[in-house]
Amino acid sequence: MRLSSLLHKELIQFFRDPVVLFLIFWLYTIEVVICAYALGMEMRDLPLAVVDADESPASRHLIDDFVAGGNFRLVAHLRDVAAAEPYLERGEAQAVLVIPVDFERELQRGGGQALQFLVDGSNANTAAVARGYALQTVEAFQMRQGTLDERQLAAVAPQLRIWYNPDQTNVSFTVLAMIALAGLMIGVVHPAASIVREKEVGTIEQLMVTPIRRGELFIAKTVPTLLIGLVAVLPSLALVGWFGVPVRGSLPLFFALTALFLLSAIGLGVLVAAVSRTLQQALLLAFFGLFPLMFLSGTIVPVESMPNLLQQLSLASPLRHYLDITLGIFLKGTGMEILWPHALALVAIGMPLYLVAWLIFRRIK
């Protein structure tokens, strides 16, 4: 009876707070939409300047190939390379294609002809992607012009098949990663803010002197966040359909493993609340822990590209395991027979966190 009354009180308090309701709605919907559109790794309309010293039909065809794919946007025709430097310095062009004199003649003779492709390397990711697109465009141009050795082309003929994401877009990964990140933020911040707010106004001391047991109060402070986190996933599923993200696995399994993941996040949030005296301290400490967990999860850069030490440390991030679970269920259709190591890792991380959180919560005065 006491526990049900406490849970009822926490839920009423939650639904009476429009700011918290809006923030949860924002994290699971609007932020997912913004990130899906803004954080795509596919490069489009990169400003390209061209120095065409040959001005031949072949050079014009090559320029058209660069622009036709939509990856580059032609912003200027320049007379020489010296004129290209101001464009790169001002950011008016991110890349410059330099076509030398006698380009078409050398192609017709079958001789080698060097193209120069200048890229603004201040953004290393953009530069690397632009370089890859340029190499693909030039190779396709050479094949169409017949300047590549046909014997070399026939020696290796790979048959490529892209599984799970045949369009090779980054939208599916971004949407699912933002949903996972929203769960982590809600799981950590909400219980931390809820407990510290009551400590600030003194109501938690009043609850401590009532017949309510510490365990009942602990459950009342954590279970609502778990329920809210699970319910908040539902509008995100509508966005999954909106962006065309496939759902190839079991949604009940996804919700069950989401609950495991939220337990880890809630445990971390209660730990933050236990050592914080004010709401400001709690929020700063929460974000102090959130950013390393986010960076080590693979949501920003692949885990495989990290140094070996950080790869090992990333295994302690519940977000890394939950992200692998989410991608496996939605994109690959994998089941528990494949995901059980990640589920076990969530248990191994979440249960000690939850236990330590309970032990510290008992000492709150």
Secondary structure as a PSIPRED ss2 file (coil, helix, strand):
# PSIPRED VFORMAT (PSIPRED V4.0)

   1 M C   1.000  0.000  0.000
   2 R H   0.000  1.000  0.000
   3 L H   0.000  1.000  0.000
   4 S H   0.000  1.000  0.000
   5 S H   0.000  1.000  0.000
   6 L H   0.000  1.000  0.000
   7 L H   0.000  1.000  0.000
   8 H H   0.000  1.000  0.000
   9 K H   0.000  1.000  0.000
  10 E H   0.000  1.000  0.000
  11 L H   0.000  1.000  0.000
  12 I H   0.000  1.000  0.000
  13 Q H   0.000  1.000  0.000
  14 F H   0.000  1.000  0.000
  15 F H   0.000  1.000  0.000
  16 R C   1.000  0.000  0.000
  17 D C   1.000  0.000  0.000
  18 P H   0.000  1.000  0.000
  19 V H   0.000  1.000  0.000
  20 V H   0.000  1.000  0.000
  21 L H   0.000  1.000  0.000
  22 F H   0.000  1.000  0.000
  23 L H   0.000  1.000  0.000
  24 I H   0.000  1.000  0.000
  25 F H   0.000  1.000  0.000
  26 W H   0.000  1.000  0.000
  27 L H   0.000  1.000  0.000
  28 Y H   0.000  1.000  0.000
  29 T H   0.000  1.000  0.000
  30 I H   0.000  1.000  0.000
  31 E H   0.000  1.000  0.000
  32 V H   0.000  1.000  0.000
  33 V H   0.000  1.000  0.000
  34 I H   0.000  1.000  0.000
  35 C H   0.000  1.000  0.000
  36 A H   0.000  1.000  0.000
  37 Y H   0.000  1.000  0.000
  38 A H   0.000  1.000  0.000
  39 L C   1.000  0.000  0.000
  40 G C   1.000  0.000  0.000
  41 M C   1.000  0.000  0.000
  42 E C   1.000  0.000  0.000
  43 M C   1.000  0.000  0.000
  44 R C   1.000  0.000  0.000
  45 D C   1.000  0.000  0.000
  46 L E   0.000  0.000  1.000
  47 P E   0.000  0.000  1.000
  48 L E   0.000  0.000  1.000
  49 A E   0.000  0.000  1.000
  50 V E   0.000  0.000  1.000
  51 V E   0.000  0.000  1.000
  52 D E   0.000  0.000  1.000
  53 A C   1.000  0.000  0.000
  54 D C   1.000  0.000  0.000
  55 E C   1.000  0.000  0.000
  56 S C   1.000  0.000  0.000
  57 P H   0.000  1.000  0.000
  58 A H   0.000  1.000  0.000
  59 S H   0.000  1.000  0.000
  60 R H   0.000  1.000  0.000
  61 H H   0.000  1.000  0.000
  62 L H   0.000  1.000  0.000
  63 I H   0.000  1.000  0.000
  64 D H   0.000  1.000  0.000
  65 D H   0.000  1.000  0.000
  66 F H   0.000  1.000  0.000
  67 V H   0.000  1.000  0.000
  68 A H   0.000  1.000  0.000
  69 G C   1.000  0.000  0.000
  70 G C   1.000  0.000  0.000
  71 N C   1.000  0.000  0.000
  72 F E   0.000  0.000  1.000
  73 R E   0.000  0.000  1.000
  74 L E   0.000  0.000  1.000
  75 V E   0.000  0.000  1.000
  76 A E   0.000  0.000  1.000
  77 H E   0.000  0.000  1.000
  78 L E   0.000  0.000  1.000
  79 R C   1.000  0.000  0.000
  80 D C   1.000  0.000  0.000
  81 V H   0.000  1.000  0.000
  82 A H   0.000  1.000  0.000
  83 A H   0.000  1.000  0.000
  84 A H   0.000  1.000  0.000
  85 E H   0.000  1.000  0.000
  86 P H   0.000  1.000  0.000
  87 Y H   0.000  1.000  0.000
  88 L H   0.000  1.000  0.000
  89 E H   0.000  1.000  0.000
  90 R H   0.000  1.000  0.000
  91 G C   1.000  0.000  0.000
  92 E C   1.000  0.000  0.000
  93 A C   1.000  0.000  0.000
  94 Q C   1.000  0.000  0.000
  95 A E   0.000  0.000  1.000
  96 V E   0.000  0.000  1.000
  97 L E   0.000  0.000  1.000
  98 V E   0.000  0.000  1.000
  99 I E   0.000  0.000  1.000
 100 P C   1.000  0.000  0.000
 101 V C   1.000  0.000  0.000
 102 D C   1.000  0.000  0.000
 103 F H   0.000  1.000  0.000
 104 E H   0.000  1.000  0.000
 105 R H   0.000  1.000  0.000
 106 E H   0.000  1.000  0.000
 107 L H   0.000  1.000  0.000
 108 Q H   0.000  1.000  0.000
 109 R H   0.000  1.000  0.000
 110 G C   1.000  0.000  0.000
 111 G C   1.000  0.000  0.000
 112 G C   1.000  0.000  0.000
 113 Q C   1.000  0.000  0.000
 114 A C   1.000  0.000  0.000
 115 L C   1.000  0.000  0.000
 116 Q E   0.000  0.000  1.000
 117 F E   0.000  0.000  1.000
 118 L E   0.000  0.000  1.000
 119 V E   0.000  0.000  1.000
 120 D C   1.000  0.000  0.000
 121 G C   1.000  0.000  0.000
 122 S C   1.000  0.000  0.000
 123 N C   1.000  0.000  0.000
 124 A H   0.000  1.000  0.000
 125 N H   0.000  1.000  0.000
 126 T H   0.000  1.000  0.000
 127 A H   0.000  1.000  0.000
 128 A H   0.000  1.000  0.000
 129 V H   0.000  1.000  0.000
 130 A H   0.000  1.000  0.000
 131 R H   0.000  1.000  0.000
 132 G H   0.000  1.000  0.000
 133 Y H   0.000  1.000  0.000
 134 A H   0.000  1.000  0.000
 135 L H   0.000  1.000  0.000
 136 Q H   0.000  1.000  0.000
 137 T H   0.000  1.000  0.000
 138 V H   0.000  1.000  0.000
 139 E H   0.000  1.000  0.000
 140 A H   0.000  1.000  0.000
 141 F H   0.000  1.000  0.000
 142 Q H   0.000  1.000  0.000
 143 M H   0.000  1.000  0.000
 144 R H   0.000  1.000  0.000
 145 Q H   0.000  1.000  0.000
 146 G C   1.000  0.000  0.000
 147 T C   1.000  0.000  0.000
 148 L C   1.000  0.000  0.000
 149 D C   1.000  0.000  0.000
 150 E H   0.000  1.000  0.000
 151 R H   0.000  1.000  0.000
 152 Q H   0.000  1.000  0.000
 153 L H   0.000  1.000  0.000
 154 A H   0.000  1.000  0.000
 155 A H   0.000  1.000  0.000
 156 V C   1.000  0.000  0.000
 157 A C   1.000  0.000  0.000
 158 P C   1.000  0.000  0.000
 159 Q C   1.000  0.000  0.000
 160 L C   1.000  0.000  0.000
 161 R C   1.000  0.000  0.000
 162 I C   1.000  0.000  0.000
 163 W C   1.000  0.000  0.000
 164 Y C   1.000  0.000  0.000
 165 N C   1.000  0.000  0.000
 166 P C   1.000  0.000  0.000
 167 D C   1.000  0.000  0.000
 168 Q C   1.000  0.000  0.000
 169 T C   1.000  0.000  0.000
 170 N C   1.000  0.000  0.000
 171 V H   0.000  1.000  0.000
 172 S H   0.000  1.000  0.000
 173 F H   0.000  1.000  0.000
 174 T H   0.000  1.000  0.000
 175 V H   0.000  1.000  0.000
 176 L H   0.000  1.000  0.000
 177 A H   0.000  1.000  0.000
 178 M H   0.000  1.000  0.000
 179 I H   0.000  1.000  0.000
 180 A H   0.000  1.000  0.000
 181 L H   0.000  1.000  0.000
 182 A H   0.000  1.000  0.000
 183 G H   0.000  1.000  0.000
 184 L H   0.000  1.000  0.000
 185 M H   0.000  1.000  0.000
 186 I H   0.000  1.000  0.000
 187 G H   0.000  1.000  0.000
 188 V H   0.000  1.000  0.000
 189 V H   0.000  1.000  0.000
 190 H H   0.000  1.000  0.000
 191 P H   0.000  1.000  0.000
 192 A H   0.000  1.000  0.000
 193 A H   0.000  1.000  0.000
 194 S H   0.000  1.000  0.000
 195 I H   0.000  1.000  0.000
 196 V H   0.000  1.000  0.000
 197 R H   0.000  1.000  0.000
 198 E H   0.000  1.000  0.000
 199 K H   0.000  1.000  0.000
 200 E H   0.000  1.000  0.000
 201 V H   0.000  1.000  0.000
 202 G C   1.000  0.000  0.000
 203 T H   0.000  1.000  0.000
 204 I H   0.000  1.000  0.000
 205 E H   0.000  1.000  0.000
 206 Q H   0.000  1.000  0.000
 207 L H   0.000  1.000  0.000
 208 M H   0.000  1.000  0.000
 209 V C   1.000  0.000  0.000
 210 T C   1.000  0.000  0.000
 211 P C   1.000  0.000  0.000
 212 I C   1.000  0.000  0.000
 213 R C   1.000  0.000  0.000
 214 R H   0.000  1.000  0.000
 215 G H   0.000  1.000  0.000
 216 E H   0.000  1.000  0.000
 217 L H   0.000  1.000  0.000
 218 F H   0.000  1.000  0.000
 219 I H   0.000  1.000  0.000
 220 A H   0.000  1.000  0.000
 221 K H   0.000  1.000  0.000
 222 T H   0.000  1.000  0.000
 223 V H   0.000  1.000  0.000
 224 P H   0.000  1.000  0.000
 225 T H   0.000  1.000  0.000
 226 L H   0.000  1.000  0.000
 227 L H   0.000  1.000  0.000
 228 I H   0.000  1.000  0.000
 229 G H   0.000  1.000  0.000
 230 L H   0.000  1.000  0.000
 231 V H   0.000  1.000  0.000
 232 A H   0.000  1.000  0.000
 233 V H   0.000  1.000  0.000
 234 L H   0.000  1.000  0.000
 235 P H   0.000  1.000  0.000
 236 S H   0.000  1.000  0.000
 237 L H   0.000  1.000  0.000
 238 A H   0.000  1.000  0.000
 239 L H   0.000  1.000  0.000
 240 V H   0.000  1.000  0.000
 241 G H   0.000  1.000  0.000
 242 W H   0.000  1.000  0.000
 243 F C   1.000  0.000  0.000
 244 G C   1.000  0.000  0.000
 245 V C   1.000  0.000  0.000
 246 P C   1.000  0.000  0.000
 247 V C   1.000  0.000  0.000
 248 R C   1.000  0.000  0.000
 249 G C   1.000  0.000  0.000
 250 S C   1.000  0.000  0.000
 251 L H   0.000  1.000  0.000
 252 P H   0.000  1.000  0.000
 253 L H   0.000  1.000  0.000
 254 F H   0.000  1.000  0.000
 255 F H   0.000  1.000  0.000
 256 A H   0.000  1.000  0.000
 257 L H   0.000  1.000  0.000
 258 T H   0.000  1.000  0.000
 259 A H   0.000  1.000  0.000
 260 L H   0.000  1.000  0.000
 261 F H   0.000  1.000  0.000
 262 L H   0.000  1.000  0.000
 263 L H   0.000  1.000  0.000
 264 S H   0.000  1.000  0.000
 265 A H   0.000  1.000  0.000
 266 I H   0.000  1.000  0.000
 267 G H   0.000  1.000  0.000
 268 L H   0.000  1.000  0.000
 269 G H   0.000  1.000  0.000
 270 V H   0.000  1.000  0.000
 271 L H   0.000  1.000  0.000
 272 V H   0.000  1.000  0.000
 273 A H   0.000  1.000  0.000
 274 A H   0.000  1.000  0.000
 275 V H   0.000  1.000  0.000
 276 S C   1.000  0.000  0.000
 277 R C   1.000  0.000  0.000
 278 T C   1.000  0.000  0.000
 279 L H   0.000  1.000  0.000
 280 Q H   0.000  1.000  0.000
 281 Q H   0.000  1.000  0.000
 282 A H   0.000  1.000  0.000
 283 L H   0.000  1.000  0.000
 284 L H   0.000  1.000  0.000
 285 L H   0.000  1.000  0.000
 286 A H   0.000  1.000  0.000
 287 F H   0.000  1.000  0.000
 288 F H   0.000  1.000  0.000
 289 G H   0.000  1.000  0.000
 290 L H   0.000  1.000  0.000
 291 F H   0.000  1.000  0.000
 292 P H   0.000  1.000  0.000
 293 L H   0.000  1.000  0.000
 294 M H   0.000  1.000  0.000
 295 F H   0.000  1.000  0.000
 296 L C   1.000  0.000  0.000
 297 S C   1.000  0.000  0.000
 298 G C   1.000  0.000  0.000
 299 T C   1.000  0.000  0.000
 300 I C   1.000  0.000  0.000
 301 V C   1.000  0.000  0.000
 302 P C   1.000  0.000  0.000
 303 V H   0.000  1.000  0.000
 304 E H   0.000  1.000  0.000
 305 S H   0.000  1.000  0.000
 306 M C   1.000  0.000  0.000
 307 P C   1.000  0.000  0.000
 308 N H   0.000  1.000  0.000
 309 L H   0.000  1.000  0.000
 310 L H   0.000  1.000  0.000
 311 Q H   0.000  1.000  0.000
 312 Q H   0.000  1.000  0.000
 313 L H   0.000  1.000  0.000
 314 S H   0.000  1.000  0.000
 315 L C   1.000  0.000  0.000
 316 A C   1.000  0.000  0.000
 317 S C   1.000  0.000  0.000
 318 P H   0.000  1.000  0.000
 319 L H   0.000  1.000  0.000
 320 R H   0.000  1.000  0.000
 321 H H   0.000  1.000  0.000
 322 Y H   0.000  1.000  0.000
 323 L H   0.000  1.000  0.000
 324 D H   0.000  1.000  0.000
 325 I H   0.000  1.000  0.000
 326 T H   0.000  1.000  0.000
 327 L H   0.000  1.000  0.000
 328 G H   0.000  1.000  0.000
 329 I H   0.000  1.000  0.000
 330 F H   0.000  1.000  0.000
 331 L H   0.000  1.000  0.000
 332 K H   0.000  1.000  0.000
 333 G C   1.000  0.000  0.000
 334 T C   1.000  0.000  0.000
 335 G C   1.000  0.000  0.000
 336 M H   0.000  1.000  0.000
 337 E H   0.000  1.000  0.000
 338 I H   0.000  1.000  0.000
 339 L H   0.000  1.000  0.000
 340 W H   0.000  1.000  0.000
 341 P H   0.000  1.000  0.000
 342 H H   0.000  1.000  0.000
 343 A H   0.000  1.000  0.000
 344 L H   0.000  1.000  0.000
 345 A H   0.000  1.000  0.000
 346 L H   0.000  1.000  0.000
 347 V H   0.000  1.000  0.000
 348 A H   0.000  1.000  0.000
 349 I H   0.000  1.000  0.000
 350 G H   0.000  1.000  0.000
 351 M H   0.000  1.000  0.000
 352 P H   0.000  1.000  0.000
 353 L H   0.000  1.000  0.000
 354 Y H   0.000  1.000  0.000
 355 L H   0.000  1.000  0.000
 356 V H   0.000  1.000  0.000
 357 A H   0.000  1.000  0.000
 358 W H   0.000  1.000  0.000
 359 L H   0.000  1.000  0.000
 360 I H   0.000  1.000  0.000
 361 F H   0.000  1.000  0.000
 362 R C   1.000  0.000  0.000
 363 R C   1.000  0.000  0.000
 364 I C   1.000  0.000  0.000
 365 K C   1.000  0.000  0.000
